């Protein structure tokens, strides 16, 4: 412990105050008659430390932005709308942004000049965020996998995940923030020239190793484009698709969830469906599907929700959120 009278914070305070430098800086009032009375200072310091111990989550409260299904492109005013969403997010208290995939629209069919221009547009636009951005891959970022239209295969270095990795980095990873462990998954795989929801075997092995280093009590948040759990198919059933995963949810979700549930899984953030829902499973895990920045249909309407994004708040370990309509109207 160190206390002083000449720090940048305390130098303009009256003589009856002392500054104690800890991981956080405390300013404690001493008795006016003896500003350097160490016993008085230590008593006040002890009271404050006991208060902080009683409220361990006090310094761990934070908020962040979840933006999914942005579908940025050159047409329909999409780039202008995305910038408006960013400007709205910058006015909110938030430590960082996490995206939920489908960042561009789209590169599935190849066309390298256009695909490059879309990733360049996205990457340049997110520079306007005033906070760090963590990206998640979606199905529309898989370059050229519709082979019958793109004429591409794996000999092209940008094929499938390559272009995304070239512009935005790893397709799955994890990071820690204020006592929480965040895991960003790649939930997209190719099958017969189409995309499906799948966390592949290589990534499952990585996930096992990542979770092995996480404490049992550490709150875990997962980000995935294609959902692990959703009510969408029950609310809007598709004929012949009620039990088939396809691209609607992750086909090996039982395997993935069995791994995640060995830890303190508190939050799963999902995209893909352009649909807003919050499902509480066993009063332990919240599965939140985050609507869409682009609306539904993409940049042409607001079926299910207005265009928007989530402002998520973590306070005393509890999760709350607001869906932010950033005021965009679809342009035909």
QUIHU-V121619 format. One line per field, one symbol per residue. phi: phi as a letter, one per 40 degrees, with the letter a starting at -180 (. if undefined). psi: psi as a letter, one per 40 degrees, with the letter a starting at -180 (. if undefined). Layout:
phi=???
psi=???
This chain:
phi=.bbabbcccccbccccbbbbcbdbcbbbcccdcacbccccccccccccccccccbccdcbcaaabbbbfcfcaccfgccccccccccccccccacabbcbgfcbbabccggddccdccccccccccccccacbbcbcbcccccgccccbcgbacccccdfcdcdcccbgdcaaaabafgbbbbbccbbbcafgbcbcaccdccdcccdcccccbcccccbbbbaccccbacdcccbcbdgbcbccfbcaccbccccccccccbccbabbbbgcfabaabcbffbbcbbccgaccgacdgbibcgacdaabbbbbbfgcbbabccccgcbdbc
psi=ihiiefiddedeiieeiihhhadihhhhhihdegefhdddddddddddddddddgdedeeiiiihhhigdfhieifeddddddddddddeeihidihhifigdihiedebgddddddddddddddeeeifiihhiiiideehheegdeddeiaeehdeibeddddddeaieiiiiihfeihhhhihehihhffiiihhhiddddddddddddehidehhhhihichidhieddddgihheedehdbedihdfddddddddeeaghdhhhiadefhhihhhhffdhhhhhfahdeahiheeifhdiihaihhhhhhfeihiihhhhefihih.
